[in-house]
């Protein structure tokens, strides 16, 4: 998978980062997001997470790096 850097929210090492890619995952165009892994059992118990997925948290400001003209059809739902 080839990644194209879009932006990051620097907070020391391991900063949450946003990437674009031309890769198709499960038939969908995707962004790749690096963030903080959520391990809190109470939070995870509120979610239905398939074995092939994970949950991360990122600063809301990271989303400001999304392209204004979203080539991935964000309005598709």
N, C-alpha and C positions, 0 to 999 in steps of 0.2 A: 504494500500500500504506500503510495507516494503522498506525503503530506505537504500542504502549503500553509505556512504560518500566517495567522490572521491577527493575533494579538495576545497579550497576557496581562495579568494583574500581579505585578511584582510585589512579593512579600517575603523576600529572602529566597532560600533554595526551594525548589519544587513548586514554583509559582503556578497557579491555575492558568492554563493556556488553551487557546482555541485554534483549531486547524481546519482547513478545507481539504477535500480529497475528491478525486474522480471515481473512487471505488464505489461499487454498488453493493450494499449489504441488505440481504433479505429483500432484494428487488427495489430498494430505495436508495436515493442519493443521501449522503450523510455528512455531518460534521463530526470531527473527533475532538473530544473535550478532555483535558487533563484536569483533575480536581482532587479534592480531599475525599478519601474513601469514608463512607458512612458505615460505622460498625455498631452504633448504639442500638441495642436490642429493642428498646421501646419504639424507636423510629422505624426500624426494619419490620416490626410486627404490624405496622399500619399499611404495609405494602405487600403486593403479591409479585415477587420477583422470581422469574423463571431461572433455572440453573445456568442458562447461557447469558444472563444479564447481570449487571451490578448497578449500584446506586452511588453517585458522587454528589458533592456539593461544590458550587463555584460562586464567586462573588457576582452579584447581579450586574455590576459594571462590566464584567467580562463580555456580556452580550452586546455591549456597545461596539464591539469589533465585528459583529455580523455585517455582511454586506447590506447596504440599504436596498439594493435591488436584488433580493434573495434569489440566486440562480437555482435553488433547491426547492422552490415552490412551498414556502412556509405556510401559505394560505390553504394548502391541501388538507391539513388536519391530520 
